[in-house]
Amino acid sequence: MIQDPLIRILLLPFSLLYGLGVSLRDFFYRQKLLISVKFDLPVISVGNLTVGGAGKTPHIEYIIRLLNPYLEVATLSRGYRRKTLGHQIVQYWSKADQVGDEPLMFKRKFPDVFAVVNENRALGIPELLQHAPKTQVVLLDDAFQHRSVMPGLNILLTEFRRPFTRDFLLPSGRLREWRSAYRRADVIVVSKCPDDLHDDERQKLLAEIKPFPHQQVFFSSYRYLRPHYVFNPNYQLDLQADMSVLLVCAIANTDYLRDWLDTRVGTVRVREYEDHHYFTEDDLEDFERHFNALPGGKKIILTTEKDAMRLELLKEKLTEKRLPVMVLPVEVWFHGQDGQRFDKLVKEFLLNFKV
């Protein structure tokens, strides 16, 4: 979000124009001039109101881990910034520029989950079912504002530090819709909470969000796992207090990750790029320069799982340079009894699903 108040004021007219278009689109859906398609199988949407950074991918993975042992799960994404068009089935050996980094990550981590990408979600689900007719539940990635499909369960994420209640419409802020659009959610997850979340912080945010009677609110955090070498998940290491780290990432928000790293290693330096950036050979040269400038003898390059999918496109060059690029896996966990409550809600939705 833009911090400078003057710049926000200057961009406000553009935000109002953008908001006018959003309101018009919402009016068309409410008047049935635009139609949301409803399918006869359970569809769960995970999305947010902002342009990114709320943690959709780890939360989808959480739901996959919850359901995959019992059901035939499929994921449908648009494949943001891929260099292909139309419907694509994600294979284990696919490339990030063919199917997008997040769908490829789903397939690599959960090979038995059927993953597809399609810009048009309303057409993507029938295509998906043609190739995977035994599918029992579809997870829609980043689909809150894409209303061509009416999900049976609509999950909205918002960051603890930057909730939608304090944000503004694009371009003066990060919101893709008016704040009031949160009313469409069945579930609101406040993500990236501090590990030691206090009850008064929880209650303050609940009062700020003002959930509707039909909505349940949950609070989640990240758990980072042992880093592993980018091209060999079996080669792992532990972060140490005397270690220097060059954090290389192209994700929407690194604040949470940087704060976590600051408590575990001696030095953290960051090379940030725009979200979903495709790394180049020039970028590798830049990594190498900054890596060599790190202090001490214990030093690594650290990146995220999504970024690793795109770095793989430069595997030959990375291997040639022998740079110690490590990937930091992440999982979601819920605070207190929220995990049990969330699991129960998802399972009851599926058990009670009716066409």
The 8 nearest C-alpha neighbors of each residue, nearest first, counted from 0:
[[1, 172, 173, 2, 166, 171, 167, 161],
 [2, 0, 3, 172, 171, 7, 6, 4],
 [1, 3, 0, 4, 7, 6, 5, 172],
 [2, 4, 6, 5, 1, 7, 8, 0],
 [5, 3, 7, 6, 2, 8, 1, 9],
 [6, 4, 8, 7, 3, 9, 10, 2],
 [5, 7, 9, 8, 3, 4, 10, 1],
 [8, 6, 171, 4, 10, 5, 9, 11],
 [9, 7, 11, 5, 6, 10, 4, 171],
 [8, 10, 6, 7, 11, 5, 12, 171],
 [11, 9, 7, 171, 8, 13, 12, 6],
 [10, 12, 14, 8, 13, 9, 7, 171],
 [13, 11, 15, 14, 10, 16, 9, 8],
 [14, 12, 16, 15, 11, 10, 17, 170],
 [13, 15, 11, 17, 12, 169, 16, 168],
 [14, 16, 18, 12, 17, 13, 19, 11],
 [17, 15, 19, 13, 18, 14, 12, 20],
 [16, 18, 14, 20, 15, 19, 13, 21],
 [19, 17, 15, 21, 20, 16, 14, 22],
 [20, 18, 16, 22, 17, 21, 15, 23],
 [19, 21, 23, 17, 18, 22, 24, 16],
 [20, 22, 18, 24, 19, 23, 25, 176],
 [23, 21, 25, 19, 24, 20, 18, 26],
 [22, 24, 26, 20, 25, 21, 19, 27],
 [23, 25, 27, 21, 26, 22, 20, 28],
 [24, 26, 22, 28, 27, 23, 21, 29],
 [27, 25, 23, 29, 24, 28, 30, 22],
 [26, 28, 32, 24, 30, 25, 33, 29],
 [29, 27, 33, 31, 25, 26, 30, 32],
 [28, 30, 26, 31, 27, 25, 32, 33],
 [29, 31, 27, 28, 32, 26, 33, 25],
 [32, 30, 28, 33, 29, 34, 27, 35],
 [33, 31, 27, 30, 28, 34, 29, 26],
 [32, 34, 28, 31, 27, 35, 30, 29],
 [35, 33, 31, 28, 36, 32, 147, 146],
 [34, 36, 147, 148, 149, 146, 37, 33],
 [35, 37, 148, 149, 147, 34, 121, 38],
 [38, 36, 149, 148, 35, 39, 150, 151],
 [37, 39, 40, 36, 41, 354, 42, 149],
 [40, 38, 354, 41, 37, 353, 42, 352],
 [39, 41, 38, 42, 136, 135, 354, 137],
 [40, 42, 136, 151, 137, 43, 349, 352],
 [41, 43, 137, 150, 151, 136, 138, 40],
 [44, 42, 152, 138, 150, 139, 151, 153],
 [43, 45, 139, 153, 154, 138, 142, 150],
 [46, 44, 154, 140, 141, 155, 139, 55],
 [47, 45, 141, 143, 155, 142, 156, 55],
 [46, 48, 156, 155, 49, 143, 157, 141],
 [47, 49, 174, 175, 176, 163, 50, 46],
 [48, 50, 174, 173, 51, 175, 47, 163],
 [49, 51, 173, 175, 174, 48, 52, 47],
 [52, 50, 49, 251, 53, 47, 252, 54],
 [51, 53, 251, 252, 54, 250, 50, 158],
 [52, 54, 158, 157, 51, 156, 55, 190],
 [55, 53, 56, 52, 57, 58, 190, 156],
 [56, 54, 58, 57, 53, 46, 59, 45],
 [55, 57, 59, 58, 54, 60, 101, 140],
 [58, 56, 60, 59, 55, 54, 330, 331],
 [59, 57, 61, 60, 55, 56, 331, 62],
 [60, 58, 62, 56, 61, 57, 55, 63],
 [59, 61, 63, 57, 58, 62, 64, 56],
 [60, 62, 58, 64, 59, 63, 57, 65],
 [61, 63, 65, 59, 60, 64, 66, 58],
 [62, 64, 60, 66, 67, 65, 61, 59],
 [65, 63, 61, 62, 67, 66, 60, 68],
 [64, 66, 62, 63, 67, 61, 68, 342],
 [67, 65, 63, 68, 64, 69, 70, 62],
 [66, 68, 70, 63, 69, 64, 72, 65],
 [69, 67, 66, 70, 65, 64, 71, 63],
 [70, 68, 67, 66, 71, 65, 72, 135],
 [71, 69, 67, 66, 72, 135, 68, 136],
 [70, 72, 134, 135, 67, 136, 133, 73],
 [71, 73, 136, 112, 70, 134, 67, 137],
 [74, 72, 113, 137, 112, 114, 138, 136],
 [75, 73, 138, 114, 137, 139, 115, 113],
 [74, 76, 139, 115, 116, 114, 138, 140],
 [77, 75, 116, 140, 78, 139, 117, 115],
 [76, 78, 118, 117, 116, 79, 75, 119],
 [79, 77, 99, 98, 116, 76, 81, 80],
 [78, 80, 81, 77, 99, 275, 76, 100],
 [81, 79, 78, 82, 99, 275, 96, 276],
 [82, 80, 96, 99, 97, 79, 83, 98],
 [81, 83, 96, 97, 80, 84, 98, 99],
 [84, 82, 97, 81, 85, 98, 96, 87],
 [85, 83, 86, 82, 117, 118, 81, 87],
 [84, 86, 117, 87, 118, 83, 116, 119],
 [85, 87, 117, 116, 123, 84, 88, 115],
 [88, 86, 116, 115, 89, 85, 117, 98],
 [89, 87, 115, 114, 90, 116, 86, 98],
 [88, 90, 115, 114, 87, 93, 98, 103],
 [89, 91, 93, 92, 88, 106, 103, 114],
 [90, 92, 93, 107, 106, 110, 89, 103],
 [91, 93, 90, 94, 89, 107, 103, 106],
 [94, 92, 90, 91, 89, 95, 97, 103],
 [95, 93, 97, 96, 98, 92, 312, 103],
 [94, 96, 99, 100, 97, 98, 309, 308],
 [95, 97, 81, 82, 94, 99, 98, 83],
 [98, 96, 94, 95, 81, 83, 82, 99],
 [97, 99, 78, 95, 81, 96, 89, 116],
 [100, 98, 78, 95, 81, 96, 79, 101],
 [99, 101, 95, 103, 308, 305, 102, 104],
 [100, 102, 104, 103, 99, 305, 105, 56],
 [103, 101, 105, 104, 100, 99, 106, 114],
 [104, 102, 106, 100, 101, 105, 107, 99],
 [103, 105, 101, 107, 102, 106, 108, 100],
 [106, 104, 102, 108, 103, 107, 109, 101],
 [105, 107, 110, 109, 103, 104, 108, 91],
 [106, 108, 104, 105, 109, 110, 91, 103],
 [107, 109, 105, 106, 104, 110, 103, 60],
 [108, 110, 106, 112, 111, 107, 105, 63],
 [111, 109, 106, 112, 107, 108, 91, 113],
 [110, 112, 109, 113, 106, 72, 67, 71],
 [113, 111, 110, 73, 109, 72, 114, 106],
 [112, 114, 73, 111, 74, 72, 115, 131],
 [115, 113, 74, 89, 73, 112, 75, 88],
 [116, 114, 88, 75, 89, 87, 74, 76],
 [117, 115, 76, 77, 87, 78, 75, 86],
 [116, 118, 86, 77, 119, 123, 85, 120],
 [119, 117, 77, 120, 85, 116, 78, 86],
 [120, 118, 117, 122, 121, 123, 77, 147],
 [119, 121, 123, 122, 117, 118, 124, 148],
 [122, 120, 123, 148, 119, 147, 124, 36],
 [123, 121, 120, 119, 124, 125, 126, 117],
 [122, 124, 120, 126, 117, 121, 125, 119],
 [123, 125, 127, 126, 122, 121, 128, 120],
 [126, 124, 128, 127, 123, 122, 129, 121],
 [127, 125, 123, 129, 124, 128, 122, 130],
 [126, 128, 124, 125, 129, 130, 123, 131],
 [129, 127, 132, 131, 125, 130, 126, 124],
 [128, 130, 126, 127, 132, 131, 125, 124],
 [129, 131, 128, 127, 132, 126, 88, 125],
 [130, 132, 128, 133, 129, 134, 127, 113],
 [133, 131, 128, 134, 129, 130, 127, 135],
 [134, 132, 131, 135, 71, 128, 130, 72],
 [135, 133, 71, 132, 131, 136, 72, 73],
 [136, 134, 71, 70, 72, 133, 40, 137],
 [135, 137, 41, 72, 42, 134, 73, 40],
 [138, 136, 42, 73, 74, 72, 43, 139],
 [137, 139, 74, 43, 44, 42, 75, 73],
 [140, 138, 44, 75, 142, 74, 43, 45],
 [139, 141, 76, 142, 45, 75, 138, 44],
 [142, 140, 46, 45, 143, 139, 47, 55],
 [141, 143, 145, 46, 144, 140, 139, 44],
 [144, 142, 46, 145, 141, 47, 44, 45],
 [143, 145, 142, 146, 48, 176, 175, 46],
 [146, 144, 142, 143, 147, 148, 120, 141],
 [145, 147, 148, 144, 35, 149, 143, 142],
 [146, 148, 35, 121, 145, 36, 34, 149],
 [149, 147, 36, 35, 146, 121, 150, 37],
 [148, 150, 37, 35, 36, 146, 151, 147],
 [151, 149, 42, 152, 43, 153, 44, 148],
 [150, 152, 42, 41, 43, 153, 149, 44],
 [151, 153, 43, 150, 185, 44, 154, 42],
 [152, 154, 44, 184, 185, 150, 43, 186],
 [155, 153, 186, 45, 184, 44, 187, 185],
 [154, 156, 187, 47, 46, 184, 186, 45],
 [157, 155, 188, 47, 187, 189, 53, 46],
 [156, 158, 189, 162, 53, 190, 163, 188],
 [159, 157, 190, 162, 161, 53, 160, 189],
 [158, 160, 192, 189, 161, 190, 162, 191],
 [161, 159, 158, 162, 192, 191, 157, 190],
 [160, 162, 158, 159, 163, 165, 157, 166],
 [163, 161, 158, 157, 164, 159, 165, 160],
 [162, 164, 166, 165, 157, 178, 161, 48],
 [163, 165, 162, 166, 178, 208, 207, 161],
 [166, 164, 163, 162, 161, 167, 178, 207],
 [165, 167, 163, 164, 172, 174, 173, 162],
 [168, 166, 172, 174, 173, 171, 169, 165],
 [167, 169, 174, 172, 14, 173, 171, 175],
 [170, 168, 172, 171, 173, 14, 174, 175],
 [169, 171, 172, 14, 168, 10, 173, 13],
 [172, 170, 7, 169, 10, 11, 168, 167],
 [173, 171, 167, 169, 0, 168, 170, 166],
 [172, 174, 49, 169, 50, 0, 168, 167],
 [175, 173, 49, 168, 176, 48, 169, 167],
 [174, 176, 49, 48, 168, 169, 50, 173],
 [177, 175, 174, 48, 21, 178, 180, 168],
 [176, 178, 179, 180, 168, 174, 18, 175],
 [177, 179, 180, 181, 176, 163, 164, 174],
 [178, 180, 181, 177, 182, 176, 183, 164],
 [181, 179, 182, 178, 177, 183, 176, 48],
 [182, 180, 179, 183, 184, 178, 155, 48],
 [181, 183, 180, 184, 179, 211, 210, 185],
 [184, 182, 181, 180, 185, 153, 143, 179],
 [185, 183, 153, 186, 182, 181, 154, 155],
 [184, 186, 214, 153, 154, 152, 213, 183],
 [185, 187, 154, 215, 214, 184, 216, 155],
 [188, 186, 216, 155, 156, 154, 215, 217],
 [187, 189, 217, 156, 218, 216, 190, 155],
 [190, 188, 218, 157, 158, 159, 156, 217],
 [189, 191, 158, 219, 192, 159, 220, 188],
 [192, 190, 220, 159, 158, 221, 219, 193],
 [191, 193, 220, 159, 190, 219, 194, 196],
 [194, 192, 196, 195, 191, 220, 159, 219],
 [193, 195, 196, 192, 220, 334, 221, 191],
 [196, 194, 193, 197, 192, 334, 198, 220],
 [195, 197, 193, 194, 192, 198, 200, 201],
 [198, 196, 200, 199, 195, 201, 193, 202],
 [197, 199, 201, 200, 202, 196, 203, 195],
 [198, 200, 202, 201, 197, 203, 196, 204],
 [201, 199, 203, 197, 198, 202, 204, 196],
 [200, 202, 198, 199, 204, 203, 205, 197],
 [203, 201, 205, 199, 204, 200, 198, 206],
 [204, 202, 200, 206, 201, 205, 199, 207],
 [203, 205, 207, 206, 201, 202, 208, 200],
 [204, 206, 202, 208, 207, 203, 209, 201],
 [207, 205, 203, 209, 204, 208, 202, 210],
 [206, 208, 204, 205, 209, 203, 164, 202],
 [207, 209, 205, 206, 210, 204, 164, 162],
 [210, 208, 206, 207, 205, 211, 204, 212],
 [211, 209, 208, 214, 212, 205, 215, 216],
 [210, 212, 214, 213, 209, 182, 215, 185],
 [213, 211, 214, 210, 215, 209, 185, 182],
 [212, 214, 211, 185, 215, 210, 186, 184],
 [215, 213, 185, 211, 186, 212, 210, 216],
 [214, 216, 186, 187, 217, 185, 213, 210],
 [215, 217, 187, 188, 186, 214, 218, 189],
 [216, 218, 188, 337, 189, 187, 219, 215],
 [219, 217, 189, 188, 334, 333, 190, 337],
 [218, 220, 333, 190, 332, 334, 192, 191],
 [221, 219, 191, 192, 332, 331, 190, 333],
 [222, 220, 331, 330, 191, 332, 223, 329],
 [221, 223, 330, 329, 331, 224, 220, 332],
 [222, 224, 329, 328, 221, 330, 327, 225],
 [223, 225, 328, 329, 226, 222, 327, 330],
 [224, 226, 237, 236, 235, 227, 327, 223],
 [227, 225, 327, 326, 235, 325, 236, 224],
 [228, 226, 235, 325, 232, 326, 234, 229],
 [229, 227, 325, 231, 230, 234, 232, 324],
 [228, 230, 325, 326, 324, 231, 227, 307],
 [229, 231, 228, 232, 311, 314, 227, 325],
 [230, 232, 228, 233, 234, 229, 227, 235],
 [233, 231, 227, 234, 228, 230, 235, 229],
 [234, 232, 231, 235, 227, 228, 230, 236],
 [235, 233, 227, 232, 228, 231, 236, 226],
 [236, 234, 227, 226, 233, 228, 225, 232],
 [235, 237, 226, 225, 227, 238, 234, 228],
 [238, 236, 225, 239, 226, 235, 227, 224],
 [237, 239, 264, 263, 236, 242, 240, 225],
 [240, 238, 242, 264, 241, 237, 263, 265],
 [239, 241, 264, 265, 263, 242, 238, 262],
 [242, 240, 265, 239, 264, 243, 297, 266],
 [241, 243, 297, 264, 239, 265, 298, 240],
 [244, 242, 298, 266, 265, 267, 297, 293],
 [245, 243, 267, 299, 298, 300, 246, 266],
 [244, 246, 300, 268, 269, 267, 301, 290],
 [245, 247, 269, 301, 302, 300, 244, 268],
 [248, 246, 270, 302, 269, 301, 271, 245],
 [247, 249, 271, 302, 250, 306, 272, 246],
 [248, 250, 272, 274, 273, 275, 276, 271],
 [251, 249, 274, 252, 248, 275, 273, 253],
 [250, 252, 52, 274, 51, 253, 249, 273],
 [253, 251, 52, 250, 254, 255, 51, 53],
 [252, 254, 256, 255, 257, 250, 251, 248],
 [255, 253, 257, 256, 252, 258, 259, 251],
 [256, 254, 258, 257, 253, 259, 191, 252],
 [257, 255, 259, 253, 258, 254, 260, 252],
 [258, 256, 260, 254, 259, 255, 253, 261],
 [257, 259, 261, 255, 256, 260, 254, 262],
 [258, 260, 256, 257, 261, 262, 255, 263],
 [261, 259, 257, 263, 262, 258, 264, 256],
 [260, 262, 258, 259, 263, 264, 257, 267],
 [263, 261, 260, 259, 264, 258, 265, 240],
 [262, 264, 260, 240, 261, 239, 238, 259],
 [265, 263, 240, 242, 239, 266, 261, 241],
 [264, 266, 241, 240, 242, 243, 267, 263],
 [265, 267, 243, 264, 244, 268, 242, 261],
 [268, 266, 244, 245, 243, 269, 261, 246],
 [269, 267, 245, 246, 244, 266, 270, 293],
 [268, 270, 246, 245, 247, 271, 267, 248],
 [269, 271, 247, 246, 248, 272, 268, 245],
 [272, 270, 248, 249, 269, 247, 273, 250],
 [273, 271, 249, 276, 248, 274, 270, 250],
 [272, 274, 249, 276, 275, 250, 271, 251],
 [273, 275, 250, 249, 251, 276, 272, 248],
 [276, 274, 249, 250, 273, 277, 80, 306],
 [277, 275, 273, 274, 249, 278, 272, 309],
 [278, 276, 309, 275, 279, 310, 96, 249],
 [277, 279, 282, 276, 310, 309, 280, 283],
 [280, 278, 282, 281, 277, 283, 313, 310],
 [279, 281, 283, 282, 284, 278, 313, 316],
 [282, 280, 284, 279, 283, 285, 278, 286],
 [281, 283, 285, 279, 280, 284, 278, 286],
 [284, 282, 286, 280, 285, 281, 287, 279],
 [283, 285, 281, 287, 282, 286, 288, 280],
 [284, 286, 282, 288, 283, 287, 289, 281],
 [287, 285, 283, 289, 284, 288, 290, 282],
 [286, 288, 290, 284, 285, 289, 291, 283],
 [289, 287, 285, 291, 290, 286, 284, 292],
 [288, 290, 292, 286, 291, 287, 285, 293],
 [289, 291, 287, 292, 293, 288, 286, 245],
 [290, 292, 288, 289, 293, 287, 294, 286],
 [293, 291, 289, 290, 288, 294, 287, 295],
 [294, 292, 290, 291, 243, 289, 295, 298],
 [295, 293, 292, 243, 296, 298, 266, 291],
 [296, 294, 297, 293, 243, 298, 242, 241],
 [295, 297, 298, 294, 242, 243, 293, 241],
 [298, 296, 242, 295, 243, 299, 241, 294],
 [297, 299, 243, 242, 244, 296, 295, 293],
 [300, 298, 244, 323, 301, 245, 324, 243],
 [301, 299, 324, 245, 244, 323, 246, 325],
 [302, 300, 246, 325, 324, 326, 245, 247],
 [301, 303, 326, 247, 248, 246, 327, 325],
 [304, 302, 306, 327, 305, 326, 307, 248],
 [303, 305, 307, 306, 326, 328, 327, 308],
 [306, 304, 307, 308, 303, 100, 101, 104],
 [305, 307, 303, 309, 308, 304, 310, 248],
 [306, 308, 310, 304, 305, 309, 311, 303],
 [307, 309, 306, 311, 305, 100, 310, 95],
 [310, 308, 311, 306, 307, 95, 312, 277],
 [311, 309, 307, 312, 313, 308, 306, 278],
 [310, 312, 314, 313, 309, 308, 307, 230],
 [311, 313, 310, 314, 309, 94, 95, 308],
 [314, 312, 311, 310, 316, 315, 317, 280],
 [315, 313, 311, 317, 316, 312, 318, 310],
 [314, 316, 318, 317, 313, 319, 312, 311],
 [317, 315, 319, 318, 313, 314, 320, 280],
 [316, 318, 314, 320, 319, 315, 313, 321],
 [319, 317, 321, 315, 316, 320, 314, 322],
 [318, 320, 316, 317, 321, 315, 322, 314],
 [319, 321, 317, 322, 318, 316, 287, 315],
 [322, 320, 318, 319, 317, 323, 316, 324],
 [321, 323, 320, 324, 317, 318, 287, 300],
 [324, 322, 299, 300, 325, 321, 228, 298],
 [323, 325, 300, 322, 301, 229, 228, 299],
 [324, 326, 228, 301, 227, 229, 226, 300],
 [327, 325, 302, 226, 227, 303, 229, 301],
 [326, 328, 226, 303, 302, 304, 224, 329],
 [329, 327, 224, 223, 304, 326, 226, 303],
 [328, 330, 223, 222, 224, 221, 327, 331],
 [329, 331, 222, 221, 57, 223, 332, 328],
 [332, 330, 221, 220, 57, 222, 58, 61],
 [331, 333, 220, 219, 221, 330, 334, 222],
 [334, 332, 219, 338, 337, 218, 220, 335],
 [335, 333, 337, 219, 218, 336, 338, 332],
 [336, 334, 337, 333, 338, 339, 218, 219],
 [335, 337, 338, 339, 340, 334, 333, 341],
 [338, 336, 340, 333, 335, 339, 334, 217],
 [339, 337, 333, 341, 340, 336, 342, 334],
 [340, 338, 342, 337, 341, 336, 343, 333],
 [339, 341, 337, 343, 338, 342, 344, 336],
 [340, 342, 344, 338, 343, 339, 337, 345],
 [343, 341, 339, 345, 344, 340, 338, 346],
 [342, 344, 340, 346, 341, 345, 347, 339],
 [343, 345, 341, 347, 342, 346, 348, 340],
 [346, 344, 348, 342, 347, 343, 341, 349],
 [345, 347, 343, 349, 348, 344, 350, 342],
 [346, 348, 350, 344, 349, 345, 351, 343],
 [349, 347, 345, 351, 346, 350, 352, 344],
 [348, 350, 352, 346, 347, 351, 345, 41],
 [351, 349, 347, 348, 352, 346, 345, 353],
 [352, 350, 348, 349, 347, 353, 346, 354],
 [353, 351, 349, 350, 348, 41, 354, 40],
 [354, 352, 351, 39, 40, 41, 349, 350],
 [353, 39, 352, 40, 38, 41, 37, 151]]
